Amino acid sequence: MNNTSPSATTVVVRIAKTALLRAAVAFVLLGFCRMPAVAQQQHSHATSHQTLTAAQQSKADDLVKIVREATERFNDVSVAEAEGYRLQFGCVSGDSDGAMGLHFINGDLVASGVIDASRPPIVIYEPTPSGRLRLIGADFLVFQSAWDAKKQGPPELMGQLFHLFDAPNRFGLPAFYTLHVWAWKENPNGAFVNWHPDVSCQSFTGQNP
């Protein structure tokens, strides 16, 4: 490195990356807005009533399997932290819909804008009475403006359409697409809905936003 000032391009890239991380971190709170899932019509925030064909069910099962294999090492949260995942908020809970739990976010993966089942940018944990964090799933997120600029239709992952959270919203964030995958704790409402009725934040001892 030399002592010259960074180029304008470098500065813009740094600013953009920081903005993306902050927006990704804040998305977990948007569930409280109860905004409509536009891109994903088959899976509501709480319950999925979609009847899948055998082929569709096979792809859904494969997605859950891939996410499990990709995140198995993160059953130890210290491994996730060593790979750049950080808890950005407290435990996200809803009302009758249940909770989402603790979101550990990898800012570099979010900023990449790439959707890859084997590299989820967010891993989700549930606090337990013993103080241990239990891995329960993963989450994928891309921003609408960046994705739509590719002109390739709404994002999907192995047949699962992402949910669209529109803007403006109460948090002042840009619109984004998101897909939860409850790979480690079965969700009775479906593997790809936003809320999990059997997840609890009751044992969380940290500070909620």
PyMOL commands that set and color helices and strands:
alter all, ss='L'
color gray80, all
select helices_A, chain A and resi 8-33+54-75+77-82+107-112+144-148
alter helices_A, ss='H'
color red, helices_A
select strands_A, chain A and resi 85-87+92-93+99-106+122-127+133-143+156-157+160-161+163-165+176-181
alter strands_A, ss='S'
color yellow, strands_A
deselect
rebuild
show_as cartoon
